[in-house]
Amino acid sequence: MLAGLVGDDIGRFVDEYVDSLVSWAIIVFYHENPGARDRAEELALHLGRRIDDVAKAAERLSEKGLLSRLAQERDIIYLYQPDKELQSKVTRFVQSLDEREVRLAVLSRVLEKAV
């Protein structure tokens, strides 16, 4: 259903990067705030999410190359520094969310993963 609405590339992006509502929120946050440099605790405050959930999702996104990790003393700082191709995919994903049907299809796909 999702691929029919937005194409295979966005469907694959959702399958690979959007594995939870928290990762979805992180992706949108960093797309809208590309200069943000936050610890998991700060990011959790921005998003209104639990710190543990945000830390796990940010770590997974950094392992996949969407976020970069910067170690500063005892803190891990997350930055949005995807390569150009991935950044383009993020932009298309976020823009596609303007359509209600797409948001519902993405939500359905993410909730299926949670089961």
C-alpha positions, 0 to 999 in steps of 0.5 A: 500500500505504501509503495503504491502511494509514494513509490518503492524508494520511499517504501524501502526508506521506511522499511530500513530507517523508520522502525518505530514512532521514535525513529520517525520523530527523530528523522523529521526533527533532524530534517527540520533542524539540520544543525542540531547537535544533541545528546539523547537526553536533549533530543528526548526533551525536544521530542517529548519521548523517553530517553531510553527510547530515543537513545536506542533509536538514535543509535540505530540511526547512527549505525545506518548512517543517518546520524553521526555520533560525536563523543565529547568527554562522557557524552554522545552528541548526535548530528544530522550528517547523512550522505547526499543520497540519503539526505535526498531520501529523507527529504522525499520521505518528510515531504511525502508526509504532508499527505494524510494517506501517506502518513497513515500508510507509514503509521500502519507499516511502523505499527506492523513492525512493532508487533 
